[in-house]
Amino acid sequence: MPYELTFVKGGLVVADADLYINECCWGGDIVVQQLLPKIKERYEVVDEGQEDWGWYIQLRKGVVALAVDVFCDDPKAGEFRVHLTSRLKRLLILSRVADTPELDEFRDLVVPLLNDWLAPGSCKASKIEHV
């Protein structure tokens, strides 16, 4: 099952608030930029960017597709949620969310990166049971 990471990054300053499609996108680019260098060292990054629901990084490890999805719940407080998911391909182009060892390995990379940027123990990780 996917992981949900939650944290608060108070005092976050964005260069241009007009960059964001929606309020939930606010600051997500900064979170993504904290993760990208180390992720690119280990994985093939397929895509990164902004959607109307937030910011994302999509990557691959072998046959497993991994994703980071960043949502801002409260720009004033700097409250964020990050979803980490893994998918396995099935029947041509369809894929399904799967609980894979690659996802746990990915979580073990991302959580410390966020805690290094925030403060140790600030990023809380929990499994999402219903997708």
LINJORA-V924371 format. One record per helix or strand. SS is the DSSP state (A for helix, B for strand). FROM is the first residue (numbers start at 0). TO is the last residue. Records with the same first field share a line. If there is no record, write none. Layout:
SS = FROM-TO, FROM-TO
This chain:
B = 2-7, 43-50, 53-60, 63-73, 78-88, 94-96, 123-126
A = 16-18, 22-24, 27-41, 100-116
